[in-house]
Amino acid sequence: MTRVVVGGSTGFIGRHLLQKYRAEGREVITISRSGADLSWADQAGIDAAVDGAALVVGLAGKSVSCRYTAANREEILRSRIGTTSALSTAISRASAPPPLWINSSTATIYRHAEDRAMTESTGELGTGFSVEVATAWERALMADALPATRRVALRTAIVLGDAGVMGPLRRLARLGLGGTQLDGRWPVSAWRRTAGTAHLPGARGGRQRFSWIHVDDVLGIIDFLEQRPDIHGPVNACTPTPVDNRTFMAAVRRTVGARIGPPIPRWMLELGAMGIRTETELVLKSRWVLPATLIDAGYRFRRPDLGEALRASTLA
């Protein structure tokens, strides 16, 4: 039986991963702040779990669906760097280190892109708080010399499935608020510019790109990477079929049977984001990402069609 250590096991992807591995009969040791076999404060326990494991998967990190206050920014960064460092320390101490460590990253690491798609080899990194978090996260993954362990930074796009982003989007669409999300002018304070949390006007007419992936493919990619010892470094976890916001929101409306969905202007999005304590960057930044490494390696996507993926998310 091969042991898998899953850090961040209580999150959306983590829950799906645990269900899959346990159904397959694999030994799974979980790490989380609560509700897991080990806590992140138990470095000795993490060391023991990692030693002799076949795979380590790091998924921990505070959700970015929050207001970017100073306290939340600190926790977003700390929860990623601290947990990644704990896994790295455990691997460096192991007498039988795991051959593969897959750690979460994010496709948000790339710049706002309206002109072309970003791949692992041709992508350009962006600027601002979200990008700083992503680059620091990947630096923590690669910080220690771990010659016996292959490391992959999984640059994941928006994940569709039975939780995560789909819950609030379905509710909004059913209320008639599932229209195209339009960018535009909005006053930006000096402190937000300094903190790198300001979203400046970008794509017009709902043409900001939306790169996505279904949770079934996240699990499939992790399996694929375990069987491909030649793949290491950044890997874009997204479908090869990105769309724009206009197309995505129309597909969401069709999925839930919503007959109306007028466009939502920037000012309304900003007020709504304040009300539900999140940031408009999550829907207005143009994320145009392609999975070049996976395509070149021959990975076959399980749910590359957006309509089918949304229907599967609704039924899940």
C-alpha contacts under 8 A as a table, 3 or more apart, distances in Angstrom:
res1	aa1	res2	aa2	distance
1	M	25	G	7.55
1	M	26	R	5.83
1	M	27	E	6.51
2	T	26	R	5.84
2	T	27	E	6.24
2	T	53	A	6.86
2	T	54	A	5.74
3	R	26	R	6.22
3	R	27	E	4.69
3	R	28	V	5.79
3	R	29	I	7.51
3	R	52	G	7.64
3	R	53	A	4.84
3	R	54	A	5.51
3	R	55	L	6.85
4	V	26	R	7.23
4	V	27	E	6.22
4	V	28	V	4.89
4	V	29	I	6.34
4	V	53	A	5.87
4	V	54	A	6.01
4	V	55	L	4.92
4	V	56	V	5.84
4	V	57	V	7.61
5	V	28	V	5.86
5	V	29	I	4.86
5	V	30	T	5.92
5	V	31	I	7.62
5	V	49	A	6.81
5	V	50	V	6.53
5	V	53	A	6.94
5	V	55	L	6.38
5	V	56	V	4.76
5	V	57	V	6.22
6	V	9	S	5.64
6	V	14	G	7.22
6	V	28	V	7.21
6	V	29	I	6.32
6	V	30	T	4.97
6	V	31	I	6.18
6	V	56	V	6.05
6	V	57	V	4.89
6	V	58	G	6.05
6	V	59	L	7.35
7	G	14	G	7.96
7	G	30	T	5.97
7	G	31	I	4.58
7	G	32	S	6.12
7	G	56	V	7.78
7	G	57	V	6.14
7	G	58	G	4.69
7	G	59	L	5.61
7	G	60	A	5.88
7	G	83	T	7.83
8	G	11	G	6.10
8	G	14	G	6.27
8	G	30	T	7.56
8	G	31	I	6.00
8	G	32	S	5.09
8	G	58	G	6.41
8	G	59	L	4.70
8	G	60	A	3.92
8	G	61	G	7.22
9	S	13	I	7.76
9	S	14	G	4.21
9	S	15	R	6.01
9	S	18	L	7.27
9	S	30	T	5.77
9	S	31	I	6.18
9	S	32	S	6.08
9	S	36	A	7.25
9	S	59	L	7.12
9	S	60	A	7.59
10	T	14	G	5.65
10	T	15	R	5.70
10	T	32	S	6.72
10	T	35	G	7.36
10	T	36	A	7.61
11	G	14	G	5.02
11	G	15	R	6.00
11	G	59	L	7.80
11	G	60	A	7.78
12	F	15	R	5.57
12	F	16	H	6.78
12	F	163	A	6.51
12	F	164	G	6.65
13	I	16	H	5.28
13	I	17	L	6.15
13	I	59	L	7.74
13	I	215	V	6.81
13	I	218	V	7.90
14	G	17	L	5.01
14	G	18	L	6.13
14	G	59	L	6.89
15	R	18	L	5.24
15	R	19	Q	6.31
16	H	19	Q	5.23
16	H	20	K	6.26
16	H	215	V	7.91
16	H	219	L	7.91
17	L	20	K	5.15
17	L	21	Y	6.17
17	L	219	L	6.59
18	L	21	Y	5.25
18	L	22	R	5.98
18	L	28	V	7.26
19	Q	22	R	5.38
19	Q	23	A	6.10
20	K	23	A	5.21
20	K	24	E	6.35
21	Y	24	E	5.01
21	Y	25	G	6.36
21	Y	26	R	5.41
21	Y	27	E	7.64
21	Y	28	V	7.13
22	R	25	G	4.98
22	R	26	R	5.60
22	R	27	E	7.09
22	R	28	V	7.10
23	A	26	R	7.68
29	I	37	D	6.22
29	I	38	L	7.79
29	I	49	A	6.84
30	T	36	A	5.28
30	T	37	D	5.15
30	T	38	L	6.23
31	I	36	A	5.42
31	I	37	D	5.99
31	I	38	L	4.70
31	I	39	S	5.44
31	I	40	W	6.45
31	I	46	I	7.84
32	S	35	G	6.80
32	S	36	A	5.54
32	S	37	D	7.89
32	S	38	L	6.55
32	S	39	S	5.22
32	S	40	W	6.15
32	S	60	A	7.53
33	R	36	A	7.54
33	R	39	S	5.29
33	R	40	W	6.16
34	S	39	S	6.45
36	A	39	S	6.86
38	L	42	D	6.57
38	L	45	G	6.69
38	L	46	I	7.09
39	S	42	D	5.51
40	W	43	Q	6.76
40	W	46	I	7.75
40	W	83	T	6.72
40	W	86	A	7.44
42	D	45	G	5.30
42	D	46	I	6.32
43	Q	46	I	4.98
43	Q	47	D	6.04
43	Q	86	A	6.77
43	Q	90	A	7.41
44	A	47	D	5.04
44	A	48	A	6.34
45	G	48	A	5.19
45	G	49	A	6.20
46	I	49	A	5.07
46	I	50	V	6.10
46	I	86	A	7.74
46	I	87	L	7.28
46	I	90	A	6.31
47	D	50	V	5.38
47	D	51	D	6.21
47	D	87	L	7.95
47	D	89	T	7.74
47	D	90	A	4.34
47	D	91	I	7.14
47	D	93	R	7.06
47	D	94	A	6.88
48	A	51	D	5.34
48	A	90	A	7.83
48	A	94	A	7.92
49	A	52	G	7.56
49	A	53	A	6.94
50	V	53	A	5.20
50	V	56	V	7.16
50	V	87	L	7.90
50	V	90	A	6.35
50	V	91	I	6.39
50	V	94	A	7.04
50	V	97	P	7.05
50	V	98	P	6.89
51	D	90	A	7.55
51	D	91	I	7.00
51	D	93	R	8.00
51	D	94	A	4.75
51	D	95	S	6.35
51	D	96	A	5.37
51	D	97	P	5.55
51	D	98	P	6.96
52	G	94	A	7.53
52	G	95	S	7.61
52	G	96	A	4.83
52	G	97	P	5.92
52	G	98	P	6.14
53	A	56	V	7.10
53	A	96	A	7.79
53	A	97	P	7.04
53	A	98	P	5.12
54	A	98	P	5.08
54	A	99	P	6.22
54	A	100	L	6.98
55	L	98	P	5.70
55	L	99	P	6.70
55	L	100	L	5.26
55	L	101	W	5.98
55	L	102	I	7.81
55	L	226	E	7.83
56	V	98	P	6.95
56	V	100	L	6.47
56	V	101	W	4.69
56	V	102	I	6.26
57	V	101	W	5.88
57	V	102	I	4.86
57	V	103	N	5.65
57	V	104	S	7.93
58	G	83	T	7.97
58	G	84	T	6.96
58	G	87	L	7.81
58	G	101	W	7.63
58	G	102	I	6.27
58	G	103	N	4.41
58	G	104	S	5.95
59	L	103	N	6.28
59	L	104	S	5.25
60	A	79	S	6.90
60	A	80	R	6.22
60	A	83	T	6.67
60	A	104	S	7.71
61	G	76	I	6.44
61	G	77	L	7.92
61	G	79	S	4.86
61	G	80	R	4.82
61	G	83	T	7.92
62	K	75	E	6.79
62	K	76	I	5.11
62	K	79	S	6.01
62	K	80	R	7.52
63	S	66	C	7.07
63	S	76	I	7.16
64	V	76	I	6.91
64	V	278	T	7.91
65	S	277	R	7.53
65	S	278	T	5.00
65	S	279	E	6.78
65	S	282	L	7.78
66	C	72	N	7.45
66	C	277	R	5.20
66	C	278	T	4.01
66	C	279	E	6.46
67	R	72	N	7.11
67	R	274	M	7.56
67	R	277	R	5.23
67	R	278	T	4.72
67	R	279	E	5.82
68	Y	71	A	7.92
68	Y	72	N	5.73
68	Y	73	R	5.62
68	Y	197	T	6.86
68	Y	278	T	7.84
68	Y	279	E	7.38
69	T	72	N	5.17
69	T	73	R	6.01
70	A	73	R	5.17
70	A	74	E	6.20
71	A	74	E	5.20
71	A	75	E	6.30
72	N	75	E	5.04
72	N	76	I	5.99
73	R	76	I	5.10
73	R	77	L	6.30
74	E	77	L	5.36
74	E	78	R	5.96
75	E	78	R	4.94
75	E	79	S	5.70
76	I	79	S	5.56
76	I	80	R	6.65
76	I	133	V	7.80
77	L	80	R	5.44
77	L	81	I	6.15
77	L	133	V	5.89
77	L	137	W	7.92
78	R	81	I	5.28
78	R	82	G	5.54
79	S	82	G	5.61
79	S	83	T	6.14
80	R	83	T	5.57
80	R	84	T	6.07
80	R	137	W	6.19
81	I	84	T	5.21
81	I	85	S	5.98
81	I	136	A	7.25
81	I	137	W	5.73
81	I	140	A	6.13
82	G	85	S	5.17
82	G	86	A	6.24
83	T	86	A	5.04
83	T	87	L	6.46
84	T	87	L	5.25
84	T	88	S	6.20
84	T	103	N	7.80
84	T	137	W	7.51
84	T	140	A	6.26
84	T	141	L	6.20
85	S	88	S	4.93
85	S	89	T	6.01
85	S	140	A	6.16
85	S	141	L	7.27
86	A	89	T	5.18
86	A	90	A	6.29
87	L	90	A	5.11
87	L	91	I	6.23
88	S	91	I	5.17
88	S	92	S	6.14
88	S	141	L	6.96
88	S	144	D	6.79
89	T	92	S	5.13
89	T	93	R	6.35
89	T	144	D	7.98
90	A	93	R	5.25
90	A	94	A	6.26
91	I	94	A	5.17
91	I	97	P	5.58
91	I	98	P	7.14
91	I	146	L	7.32
92	S	97	P	7.46
92	S	144	D	7.43
92	S	145	A	7.57
92	S	146	L	6.15
93	R	97	P	7.98
94	A	97	P	4.99
97	P	148	A	6.54
97	P	149	T	6.60
98	P	101	W	7.04
98	P	148	A	7.47
98	P	149	T	5.88
99	P	148	A	6.19
99	P	149	T	4.52
99	P	150	R	5.90
100	L	149	T	5.31
100	L	150	R	4.75
100	L	151	R	6.00
100	L	152	V	7.88
100	L	226	E	7.03
101	W	149	T	6.67
101	W	150	R	6.16
101	W	151	R	4.94
101	W	152	V	6.43
102	I	151	R	5.91
102	I	152	V	4.81
102	I	153	A	6.20
102	I	154	L	6.81
102	I	222	I	7.68
103	N	141	L	7.22
103	N	151	R	7.61
103	N	152	V	6.21
103	N	153	A	5.20
103	N	154	L	6.03
104	S	153	A	5.88
104	S	154	L	4.97
104	S	155	R	6.63
104	S	156	T	7.22
105	S	134	A	6.16
105	S	137	W	6.82
105	S	138	E	6.78
105	S	153	A	5.63
105	S	154	L	5.13
105	S	155	R	4.52
105	S	156	T	6.25
106	T	109	I	5.98
106	T	134	A	6.35
106	T	154	L	6.90
106	T	155	R	4.04
106	T	156	T	4.67
106	T	157	A	6.36
107	A	110	Y	6.17
107	A	155	R	4.71
107	A	156	T	5.25
107	A	157	A	5.16
107	A	236	N	6.79
107	A	237	A	7.83
107	A	287	R	7.36
107	A	289	V	7.07
108	T	111	R	7.34
108	T	130	S	6.89
108	T	131	V	6.44
108	T	134	A	7.44
108	T	155	R	7.95
108	T	157	A	7.49
108	T	287	R	6.82
109	I	125	L	5.71
109	I	126	G	6.18
109	I	130	S	7.14
109	I	131	V	4.70
109	I	132	E	7.91
109	I	134	A	5.58
109	I	135	T	6.90
109	I	155	R	7.87
110	Y	113	A	7.92
110	Y	118	M	7.00
110	Y	123	G	6.48
110	Y	124	E	5.62
110	Y	125	L	4.22
110	Y	126	G	4.97
110	Y	131	V	7.28
110	Y	287	R	7.50
111	R	124	E	6.07
111	R	125	L	5.20
111	R	126	G	3.60
111	R	127	T	6.87
111	R	287	R	7.63
112	H	126	G	6.85
112	H	202	G	7.99
112	H	285	K	5.80
112	H	286	S	4.93
112	H	287	R	6.08
112	H	288	W	7.82
113	A	116	R	6.26
113	A	117	A	6.93
113	A	118	M	7.73
113	A	209	R	7.60
113	A	286	S	5.42
113	A	287	R	6.13
113	A	288	W	5.82
114	E	117	A	7.96
114	E	203	A	7.08
114	E	208	Q	6.81
114	E	209	R	7.04
114	E	286	S	6.41
114	E	288	W	7.25
116	R	288	W	7.11
117	A	123	G	7.48
117	A	288	W	4.91
117	A	289	V	5.16
117	A	290	L	6.25
118	M	122	T	6.12
118	M	123	G	4.08
118	M	124	E	6.87
118	M	288	W	6.10
118	M	289	V	4.63
118	M	290	L	6.07
119	T	122	T	5.21
119	T	123	G	4.85
119	T	236	N	7.19
119	T	289	V	6.10
119	T	290	L	5.40
119	T	291	P	6.41
119	T	292	A	5.82
120	E	123	G	5.75
120	E	234	P	6.42
120	E	235	V	6.57
120	E	236	N	6.67
120	E	291	P	7.66
120	E	292	A	6.82
120	E	293	T	7.05
125	L	131	V	7.37
126	G	131	V	5.97
127	T	130	S	7.72
127	T	131	V	5.58
127	T	132	E	6.98
127	T	196	G	7.60
128	G	131	V	5.57
128	G	132	E	6.19
128	G	195	A	7.52
128	G	196	G	4.15
128	G	197	T	6.27
128	G	198	A	8.00
129	F	132	E	5.04
129	F	133	V	6.24
129	F	195	A	6.63
129	F	196	G	4.76
129	F	197	T	5.65
130	S	133	V	5.21
130	S	134	A	6.34
130	S	196	G	7.99
130	S	197	T	7.63
131	V	134	A	5.02
131	V	135	T	6.14
132	E	135	T	5.28
132	E	136	A	6.08
133	V	136	A	5.20
133	V	137	W	6.06
134	A	137	W	5.04
134	A	138	E	6.35
135	T	138	E	5.19
135	T	139	R	6.14
136	A	139	R	4.98
136	A	140	A	6.22
137	W	140	A	5.23
137	W	141	L	6.49
138	E	141	L	4.97
138	E	142	M	6.41
138	E	153	A	6.56
139	R	142	M	5.20
139	R	143	A	5.69
140	A	143	A	5.03
140	A	144	D	7.95
141	L	144	D	7.68
141	L	151	R	7.54
141	L	153	A	7.57
142	M	145	A	7.62
142	M	151	R	7.56
146	L	149	T	5.57
146	L	150	R	7.94
147	P	150	R	7.66
150	R	229	P	7.64
150	R	232	H	6.23
151	R	232	H	5.64
151	R	233	G	6.07
152	V	231	I	7.65
152	V	232	H	4.97
152	V	233	G	4.64
152	V	234	P	5.79
152	V	235	V	6.75
153	A	232	H	7.92
153	A	233	G	5.74
153	A	234	P	4.60
153	A	235	V	6.07
154	L	234	P	6.11
154	L	235	V	5.12
154	L	236	N	6.13
154	L	237	A	6.13
155	R	234	P	6.61
155	R	235	V	5.78
155	R	236	N	4.69
155	R	237	A	5.58
156	T	159	V	7.53
156	T	213	I	7.87
156	T	236	N	6.11
156	T	237	A	4.54
156	T	238	C	6.28
157	A	211	S	5.78
157	A	212	W	5.02
157	A	213	I	6.26
157	A	236	N	7.73
157	A	237	A	6.20
157	A	238	C	5.41
157	A	289	V	8.00
158	I	165	V	7.69
158	I	211	S	6.59
158	I	212	W	4.67
158	I	213	I	6.24
158	I	238	C	7.96
159	V	164	G	7.21
159	V	165	V	7.37
159	V	212	W	5.91
159	V	213	I	5.05
159	V	214	H	5.41
159	V	215	V	5.90
160	L	163	A	7.50
160	L	164	G	7.07
160	L	165	V	6.84
160	L	166	M	6.32
160	L	212	W	7.12
160	L	213	I	6.06
160	L	214	H	4.53
160	L	215	V	5.93
160	L	309	A	7.28
160	L	310	L	7.15
160	L	313	S	6.36
161	G	164	G	7.07
161	G	166	M	6.73
161	G	214	H	5.95
161	G	215	V	5.65
161	G	309	A	7.84
161	G	310	L	7.61
161	G	312	A	7.20
161	G	313	S	4.24
161	G	314	T	7.52
161	G	316	A	7.05
162	D	166	M	6.95
162	D	167	G	7.46
162	D	313	S	5.03
162	D	314	T	6.62
162	D	315	L	7.71
162	D	316	A	5.18
163	A	166	M	5.99
163	A	167	G	5.89
164	G	167	G	6.44
165	V	168	P	6.21
165	V	169	L	6.48
166	M	169	L	5.10
166	M	170	R	5.96
166	M	313	S	7.34
166	M	314	T	7.94
167	G	170	R	5.43
167	G	171	R	6.44
168	P	171	R	5.08
168	P	172	L	6.14
169	L	172	L	5.15
169	L	173	A	6.13
169	L	178	G	7.02
169	L	252	V	7.55
170	R	173	A	5.15
170	R	174	R	6.22
170	R	178	G	7.89
170	R	252	V	7.01
170	R	253	R	7.88
170	R	256	V	6.74
171	R	174	R	5.25
171	R	175	L	6.38
172	L	175	L	5.12
172	L	176	G	6.45
172	L	177	L	4.87
172	L	178	G	5.41
173	A	176	G	5.14
173	A	177	L	5.09
173	A	178	G	3.83
173	A	179	G	7.47
173	A	252	V	7.10
173	A	253	R	5.69
173	A	256	V	7.21
173	A	258	A	6.15
173	A	261	G	6.93
174	R	177	L	7.24
174	R	178	G	7.39
174	R	253	R	7.66
174	R	256	V	6.73
174	R	257	G	7.66
174	R	258	A	5.61
175	L	178	G	7.59
176	G	179	G	7.60
176	G	258	A	6.76
176	G	259	R	7.79
176	G	260	I	5.59
176	G	261	G	5.00
176	G	262	P	7.51
177	L	261	G	5.46
177	L	262	P	6.94
177	L	264	I	7.48
178	G	249	M	6.15
178	G	250	A	7.75
178	G	252	V	7.43
178	G	253	R	6.34
178	G	260	I	7.88
178	G	261	G	4.95
178	G	262	P	7.34
178	G	263	P	7.90
179	G	246	R	7.68
179	G	249	M	6.05
179	G	250	A	7.13
179	G	260	I	7.81
179	G	261	G	4.14
179	G	262	P	4.79
179	G	263	P	4.46
179	G	264	I	5.96
180	T	205	G	7.98
180	T	206	G	5.70
180	T	245	N	6.26
180	T	246	R	4.87
180	T	249	M	5.89
180	T	250	A	7.56
180	T	261	G	7.66
180	T	262	P	7.11
180	T	263	P	4.60
180	T	264	I	6.01
181	Q	206	G	5.73
181	Q	245	N	6.77
181	Q	246	R	7.32
181	Q	263	P	6.10
181	Q	264	I	5.01
181	Q	265	P	6.41
181	Q	266	R	7.33
181	Q	269	L	7.51
181	Q	283	V	7.27
181	Q	284	L	7.30
182	L	204	R	6.73
182	L	205	G	5.86
182	L	206	G	5.01
182	L	263	P	6.80
182	L	264	I	5.86
182	L	265	P	4.87
182	L	266	R	5.58
182	L	284	L	7.49
183	D	201	P	6.05
183	D	202	G	6.50
183	D	203	A	6.39
183	D	204	R	6.02
183	D	205	G	7.32
183	D	206	G	6.96
183	D	265	P	6.64
183	D	266	R	5.06
183	D	284	L	6.21
184	G	201	P	5.24
184	G	202	G	7.34
184	G	204	R	7.32
184	G	265	P	7.30
184	G	266	R	5.40
184	G	267	W	7.90
185	R	200	L	7.58
185	R	201	P	5.78
185	R	266	R	7.17
186	W	200	L	7.85
186	W	201	P	7.73
186	W	266	R	7.25
186	W	267	W	6.81
188	V	192	R	6.67
188	V	193	R	7.08
188	V	198	A	6.39
188	V	200	L	7.98
189	S	192	R	5.41
189	S	193	R	6.55
190	A	193	R	5.15
190	A	194	T	6.21
191	W	194	T	5.00
191	W	195	A	6.03
192	R	195	A	4.97
192	R	196	G	5.95
192	R	197	T	5.20
192	R	198	A	5.24
193	R	196	G	5.13
193	R	197	T	6.39
193	R	198	A	5.52
194	T	197	T	7.87
195	A	198	A	7.83
199	H	280	T	7.45
199	H	281	E	5.80
199	H	284	L	7.91
199	H	285	K	7.63
202	G	208	Q	7.75
202	G	284	L	7.65
202	G	285	K	7.38
202	G	286	S	7.83
203	A	206	G	6.71
203	A	207	R	5.67
203	A	208	Q	5.11
203	A	284	L	7.74
203	A	286	S	7.10
204	R	207	R	5.87
204	R	208	Q	7.32
205	G	246	R	7.84
206	G	244	D	6.94
206	G	245	N	5.30
206	G	246	R	5.09
207	R	244	D	5.18
207	R	245	N	5.89
207	R	246	R	6.39
207	R	286	S	7.99
208	Q	244	D	5.43
208	Q	245	N	5.74
208	Q	284	L	6.46
208	Q	285	K	6.52
208	Q	286	S	4.30
208	Q	287	R	7.22
209	R	242	P	6.94
209	R	243	V	5.80
209	R	244	D	4.15
209	R	245	N	6.10
209	R	285	K	7.76
209	R	286	S	4.55
209	R	287	R	5.18
209	R	288	W	5.29
210	F	242	P	5.76
210	F	243	V	5.33
210	F	244	D	5.15
210	F	245	N	5.90
210	F	248	F	7.37
210	F	286	S	6.53
210	F	287	R	5.51
210	F	288	W	6.41
211	S	238	C	6.35
211	S	239	T	7.14
211	S	241	T	7.63
211	S	242	P	4.63
211	S	243	V	6.68
211	S	287	R	5.80
211	S	288	W	5.75
211	S	289	V	5.98
211	S	290	L	7.93
212	W	238	C	5.36
212	W	239	T	6.11
212	W	242	P	6.51
213	I	217	D	6.65
213	I	218	V	7.20
213	I	237	A	7.03
213	I	238	C	4.80
213	I	239	T	5.36
213	I	303	R	7.91
213	I	304	P	7.77
214	H	217	D	5.49
214	H	218	V	6.71
214	H	303	R	6.54
214	H	309	A	6.26
215	V	218	V	4.92
215	V	219	L	6.44
216	D	219	L	5.30
216	D	220	G	6.18
216	D	302	R	7.03
216	D	303	R	7.47
217	D	220	G	4.63
217	D	221	I	5.87
217	D	301	F	6.32
217	D	302	R	5.91
217	D	303	R	6.80
218	V	221	I	5.18
218	V	222	I	6.36
218	V	237	A	6.88
219	L	222	I	5.20
219	L	223	D	6.39
220	G	223	D	5.14
220	G	224	F	6.11
220	G	301	F	7.96
220	G	302	R	7.75
221	I	224	F	4.84
221	I	225	L	6.04
221	I	237	A	7.55
221	I	299	Y	7.58
222	I	225	L	5.19
222	I	226	E	6.33
223	D	226	E	5.20
223	D	227	Q	6.70
224	F	227	Q	5.30
224	F	228	R	6.39
224	F	299	Y	7.16
225	L	228	R	4.99
225	L	229	P	7.18
225	L	231	I	6.88
226	E	229	P	6.96
228	R	231	I	5.94
229	P	232	H	7.66
232	H	235	V	7.66
235	V	291	P	7.14
235	V	293	T	6.32
235	V	294	L	7.38
236	N	289	V	7.39
236	N	290	L	6.77
236	N	291	P	4.86
236	N	292	A	7.40
236	N	293	T	7.27
236	N	294	L	7.69
237	A	291	P	6.21
238	C	289	V	7.13
238	C	290	L	6.51
238	C	291	P	5.87
239	T	242	P	6.61
239	T	290	L	6.90
239	T	291	P	6.65
239	T	301	F	7.24
239	T	304	P	5.79
240	P	290	L	5.51
240	P	291	P	6.18
240	P	304	P	7.10
241	T	304	P	6.52
241	T	305	D	7.34
241	T	306	L	7.86
242	P	288	W	6.92
242	P	289	V	7.44
242	P	290	L	7.79
243	V	247	T	6.16
243	V	248	F	6.37
244	D	247	T	5.40
244	D	248	F	6.17
245	N	248	F	4.98
245	N	249	M	6.00
245	N	283	V	7.97
246	R	249	M	5.54
246	R	250	A	6.28
247	T	250	A	5.20
247	T	251	A	6.26
248	F	251	A	5.11
248	F	252	V	6.31
248	F	306	L	7.98
249	M	252	V	4.94
249	M	253	R	6.25
250	A	253	R	5.13
250	A	254	R	6.32
251	A	254	R	5.12
251	A	255	T	6.18
251	A	306	L	7.60
251	A	307	G	6.25
251	A	310	L	7.78
252	V	255	T	5.09
252	V	256	V	6.52
252	V	310	L	6.98
253	R	256	V	5.44
253	R	257	G	5.89
253	R	258	A	4.88
253	R	259	R	7.18
253	R	260	I	7.89
253	R	261	G	7.44
254	R	257	G	4.98
254	R	258	A	6.20
254	R	259	R	7.77
255	T	258	A	7.79
255	T	307	G	7.36
255	T	310	L	6.66
255	T	311	R	6.08
255	T	314	T	7.65
256	V	314	T	7.92
258	A	261	G	7.34
264	I	268	M	6.39
264	I	269	L	6.66
265	P	268	M	5.50
265	P	269	L	6.36
266	R	269	L	4.98
266	R	270	E	6.10
267	W	270	E	5.14
267	W	271	L	6.33
268	M	271	L	5.19
268	M	272	G	6.05
269	L	272	G	5.03
269	L	273	A	5.97
269	L	280	T	6.63
270	E	273	A	5.05
270	E	274	M	6.29
270	E	279	E	7.62
270	E	280	T	6.28
271	L	274	M	5.17
271	L	275	G	6.30
272	G	275	G	4.96
272	G	276	I	6.31
273	A	276	I	5.32
273	A	277	R	5.64
273	A	278	T	4.93
273	A	279	E	5.56
273	A	280	T	6.28
274	M	277	R	4.99
274	M	278	T	6.36
274	M	279	E	7.51
275	G	278	T	7.96
279	E	282	L	6.12
280	T	283	V	5.62
280	T	284	L	6.00
281	E	284	L	5.02
281	E	285	K	5.29
282	L	285	K	6.36
291	P	294	L	5.49
291	P	295	I	6.16
292	A	295	I	5.13
292	A	296	D	5.99
293	T	296	D	5.25
293	T	297	A	6.14
294	L	297	A	5.03
294	L	298	G	6.25
294	L	299	Y	5.32
295	I	298	G	5.19
295	I	299	Y	5.69
295	I	300	R	7.72
296	D	299	Y	7.76
301	F	304	P	5.74
303	R	306	L	7.57
303	R	308	E	6.99
303	R	309	A	5.73
304	P	309	A	7.34
305	D	308	E	5.47
305	D	309	A	6.11
306	L	309	A	5.02
306	L	310	L	6.07
307	G	310	L	5.19
307	G	311	R	6.21
308	E	311	R	5.08
308	E	312	A	6.13
309	A	312	A	5.07
309	A	313	S	6.14
310	L	313	S	4.90
310	L	314	T	6.16
311	R	314	T	5.08
311	R	315	L	6.20
312	A	315	L	5.21
312	A	316	A	5.96
313	S	316	A	5.24
